[in-house]
Amino acid sequence: MEREYVNIFIEKYGAFYKEGKDDPNRRKELGLPKVNQTPTELEEYITKKLLEGRYDEEAFAWKAGKLKWGDNKPELPNEWVNGNGGKITKNKEEFDKESFSIYLEGKLREIDFDNYKGKVQDREGLKVFYEKVKDTYDLENFGTVNIINAMFFLSKGAIPIYDRFAHMAVKALYMNKAPVEIFVADAPGKNDHAPGKGNEYKNYSLAVNVLDEYMWLLKKVFPDEINENGEMYISRELDQALWVYGHAYKNFFDII
């Protein structure tokens, strides 16, 4: 997509990501339903954490849609659940607020991202880093999307965060269709693998395939926006616009 159209895309759809920016008439023109919006202060807070490469309980809660903003600070949830409401447990034991924080921070020290920098944006690098993070966070209901979220923060955005709506959005742009016409399956479980009896199949997580496809589509649609030198893969502004556009029932190319 040419830079001129990229800027238009971000301007049109990114405007609906942050709280207080809703415009029903404009949404109708763009073919958008009402979407959940993020407080500007919370987005700025999370972006700062991302740029510092910090992954903790706040980053987890943000991706799960459970982190709120109040009294000029983030508010953590009362229980640790994933985006689908599944309780995060280890060996079937639930975490309280303090123990989950200690667990995430302690495990974070086991992952030295510098060992992977410059390698994570190719297929083999994604596979190795994904397996490292998956094995480090050995939790129930801490699945593929949460693992990629951890990779996103640890890599300071060199690995893009994964969301099904963003995947539908970029696939729709690539195929010149409206997102409502696009199918993207739910992310596989963290231990799912291709069928086969050999260890070479069992050790390959299908989640890497999904993330690899998403990154490939981003590169095809936004070649000038992609960073392949270990920096943030796509800008936060583009990521936000893609998430919003993934809900649309009108084709972007039909309205510009």
C-alpha positions as CSV (number, residue, x, y, z in Angstrom):
1,M,0.0,0.0,0.0
2,E,1.4,3.4,-0.9
3,R,2.3,5.7,1.9
4,E,-0.5,8.2,1.0
5,Y,-3.1,5.4,1.5
6,V,-1.4,4.2,4.7
7,N,-1.7,7.6,6.2
8,I,-5.4,7.8,5.2
9,F,-6.0,4.3,6.6
10,I,-4.4,5.2,10.0
11,E,-6.3,8.5,10.1
12,K,-9.7,7.0,9.3
13,Y,-9.6,3.9,11.5
14,G,-7.1,4.7,14.2
15,A,-9.3,7.6,15.4
16,F,-11.7,5.1,16.9
17,Y,-9.2,3.2,19.0
18,K,-8.9,5.7,21.9
19,E,-11.7,6.6,24.3
20,G,-13.7,9.7,23.6
21,K,-13.2,9.6,19.8
22,D,-16.5,7.9,18.8
23,D,-18.5,9.4,16.0
24,P,-21.6,7.4,15.0
25,N,-22.1,9.1,11.7
26,R,-18.4,8.7,10.8
27,R,-18.5,5.0,11.9
28,K,-21.5,4.5,9.6
29,E,-19.6,6.0,6.6
30,L,-16.7,3.6,7.3
31,G,-18.9,0.6,7.9
32,L,-17.8,0.1,11.5
33,P,-19.8,-1.1,14.5
34,K,-19.1,0.5,17.9
35,V,-15.9,-1.0,19.3
36,N,-14.4,-1.0,22.7
37,Q,-12.1,1.9,23.2
38,T,-8.9,2.4,25.3
39,P,-8.3,5.4,27.5
40,T,-5.5,7.6,26.1
41,E,-3.7,7.6,29.4
42,L,-3.7,3.8,29.5
43,E,-2.4,3.5,26.0
44,E,0.5,5.9,26.7
45,Y,1.3,4.0,29.9
46,I,1.4,0.6,28.1
47,T,3.4,2.0,25.2
48,K,6.1,3.3,27.6
49,K,6.2,-0.2,29.2
50,L,6.6,-1.7,25.7
51,L,9.4,0.6,24.7
52,E,11.2,-0.4,27.9
53,G,10.8,-4.1,27.2
54,R,8.9,-4.8,30.4
55,Y,6.5,-7.7,30.6
56,D,4.5,-8.0,33.9
57,E,1.1,-8.4,35.3
58,E,-0.1,-5.1,33.9
59,A,1.0,-6.1,30.4
60,F,-0.8,-9.4,30.8
61,A,-4.0,-7.7,32.1
62,W,-4.0,-5.1,29.3
63,K,-4.0,-7.8,26.6
64,A,-6.7,-9.7,28.4
65,G,-8.8,-6.6,28.4
66,K,-8.9,-6.5,32.2
67,L,-6.6,-3.5,32.9
68,K,-8.6,-0.3,33.6
69,W,-7.6,3.3,34.2
70,G,-8.6,5.3,37.2
71,D,-7.2,8.0,39.5
72,N,-4.3,8.5,37.1
73,K,-3.0,5.0,37.4
74,P,-3.8,1.5,36.1
75,E,-6.2,-0.7,38.0
76,L,-5.5,-4.4,38.1
77,P,-8.3,-7.0,38.1
78,N,-9.3,-8.8,41.2
79,E,-8.6,-12.2,39.7
80,W,-6.2,-13.4,37.0
81,V,-8.1,-14.6,34.0
82,N,-7.3,-14.6,30.3
83,G,-9.3,-12.8,27.6
84,N,-11.8,-15.6,27.5
85,G,-12.3,-15.7,31.2
86,G,-10.2,-18.8,31.9
87,K,-8.4,-18.6,35.3
88,I,-4.6,-18.6,35.1
89,T,-3.3,-21.5,37.3
90,K,-0.2,-23.5,37.8
91,N,-0.6,-27.1,38.6
92,K,-4.3,-26.3,39.0
93,E,-3.5,-23.8,41.8
94,E,-4.9,-20.3,41.4
95,F,-2.8,-17.2,41.8
96,D,-3.6,-14.3,44.0
97,K,-2.5,-10.7,43.0
98,E,0.9,-10.8,44.7
99,S,1.9,-14.3,43.7
100,F,1.1,-13.8,40.0
101,S,3.2,-10.6,40.0
102,I,6.1,-12.4,41.6
103,Y,5.8,-15.3,39.2
104,L,5.8,-13.2,36.1
105,E,8.7,-10.9,37.2
106,G,10.8,-13.9,38.4
107,K,10.2,-15.8,35.1
108,L,11.1,-12.7,33.1
109,R,14.6,-12.8,34.4
110,E,15.0,-16.2,32.8
111,I,14.5,-14.8,29.3
112,D,17.4,-12.8,27.9
113,F,15.9,-11.3,24.8
114,D,19.4,-10.0,23.6
115,N,20.2,-13.6,22.7
116,Y,17.4,-13.5,20.1
117,K,17.6,-9.9,18.8
118,G,18.1,-9.9,15.1
119,K,16.8,-13.4,14.7
120,V,13.2,-13.3,15.9
121,Q,11.7,-11.9,12.7
122,D,12.4,-14.9,10.5
123,R,10.6,-18.3,10.7
124,E,13.2,-20.2,12.7
125,G,13.8,-17.3,15.1
126,L,10.1,-17.1,15.8
127,K,9.9,-20.8,16.5
128,V,12.9,-20.8,18.9
129,F,11.8,-17.7,20.8
130,Y,8.1,-18.9,21.0
131,E,9.2,-22.2,22.4
132,K,11.4,-20.5,25.0
133,V,8.6,-18.3,26.2
134,K,6.1,-21.1,26.1
135,D,8.3,-23.3,28.2
136,T,9.2,-20.5,30.6
137,Y,5.5,-19.7,31.3
138,D,4.2,-23.2,32.0
139,L,0.7,-22.1,33.0
140,E,-2.9,-23.3,32.4
141,N,-5.0,-20.9,30.4
142,F,-1.9,-19.0,29.5
143,G,-2.2,-19.7,25.8
144,T,-0.9,-18.7,22.4
145,V,-2.1,-15.1,22.4
146,N,-0.6,-14.5,25.9
147,I,2.7,-16.0,24.9
148,I,2.9,-13.8,21.8
149,N,1.9,-10.8,24.0
150,A,4.9,-11.7,26.2
151,M,7.1,-11.9,23.1
152,F,5.8,-8.5,22.0
153,F,6.8,-6.7,25.2
154,L,10.1,-8.6,25.7
155,S,11.1,-7.7,22.1
156,K,10.0,-4.1,22.4
157,G,7.6,-4.7,19.5
158,A,10.1,-6.4,17.2
159,I,7.6,-9.2,17.2
160,P,4.1,-7.8,16.6
161,I,1.3,-8.4,19.0
162,Y,-1.2,-10.8,17.7
163,D,-4.9,-10.2,17.5
164,R,-7.5,-12.0,15.3
165,F,-9.2,-8.8,14.2
166,A,-5.8,-7.3,13.1
167,H,-5.1,-10.5,11.2
168,M,-8.5,-10.3,9.5
169,A,-7.9,-6.6,8.7
170,V,-4.5,-7.1,6.9
171,K,-5.8,-10.3,5.1
172,A,-8.8,-8.2,3.9
173,L,-6.5,-5.5,2.6
174,Y,-4.3,-8.1,0.8
175,M,-7.4,-9.7,-0.8
176,N,-9.2,-6.4,-1.5
177,K,-12.3,-7.5,0.5
178,A,-14.1,-6.2,3.5
179,P,-13.0,-7.7,6.8
180,V,-16.5,-9.2,7.4
181,E,-15.8,-11.3,4.3
182,I,-12.6,-12.8,5.8
183,F,-12.2,-15.8,7.9
184,V,-9.3,-16.3,10.3
185,A,-9.5,-19.1,12.8
186,D,-9.0,-18.7,16.5
187,A,-5.4,-19.0,17.6
188,P,-4.4,-22.6,18.3
189,G,-3.5,-23.8,21.8
190,K,0.0,-23.4,22.9
191,N,0.7,-27.1,22.7
192,D,-1.0,-27.8,19.4
193,H,1.2,-29.1,16.6
194,A,0.9,-30.4,13.1
195,P,-0.2,-34.1,12.8
196,G,2.5,-36.7,12.7
197,K,4.3,-39.1,14.9
198,G,7.9,-37.8,14.8
199,N,9.3,-35.3,17.3
200,E,9.9,-32.9,14.4
201,Y,6.1,-32.5,14.2
202,K,5.4,-32.5,17.9
203,N,8.0,-29.8,18.6
204,Y,6.6,-27.4,16.0
205,S,3.8,-25.2,17.5
206,L,1.0,-24.2,15.1
207,A,1.0,-20.8,16.7
208,V,4.2,-19.9,15.0
209,N,2.5,-20.6,11.7
210,V,-0.3,-18.2,12.5
211,L,2.1,-15.4,13.6
212,D,4.4,-16.1,10.6
213,E,1.4,-15.7,8.3
214,Y,0.3,-12.5,10.0
215,M,3.8,-11.0,9.7
216,W,4.0,-12.1,6.0
217,L,0.7,-10.3,5.2
218,L,1.9,-7.2,7.0
219,K,5.1,-7.2,4.9
220,K,3.1,-7.7,1.7
221,V,0.5,-4.9,2.4
222,F,2.8,-2.4,4.2
223,P,6.3,-3.0,2.9
224,D,7.4,0.5,3.6
225,E,6.1,0.3,7.2
226,I,7.9,-2.9,8.3
227,N,11.1,-2.8,10.3
228,E,13.2,-5.9,10.0
229,N,16.2,-4.8,11.9
230,G,15.0,-5.8,15.4
231,E,13.1,-2.6,15.9
232,M,9.3,-2.3,16.4
233,Y,7.8,-4.3,13.5
234,I,4.9,-2.0,12.9
235,S,4.0,1.3,14.6
236,R,1.4,1.4,17.4
237,E,-0.7,3.7,15.3
238,L,-0.9,1.2,12.4
239,D,-1.6,-1.7,14.9
240,Q,-4.5,0.3,16.4
241,A,-6.0,1.1,13.0
242,L,-5.8,-2.5,11.9
243,W,-7.6,-3.7,15.1
244,V,-10.4,-1.2,14.4
245,Y,-10.6,-2.0,10.7
246,G,-10.8,-5.7,11.5
247,H,-14.4,-5.1,12.7
248,A,-15.5,-3.3,9.5
249,Y,-18.2,-4.5,7.1
250,K,-17.0,-2.1,4.3
251,N,-13.9,-2.4,2.1
252,F,-11.4,0.4,2.8
253,F,-10.6,0.7,-1.0
254,D,-14.3,1.3,-1.7
255,I,-14.5,4.4,0.5
256,I,-11.3,6.3,-0.4
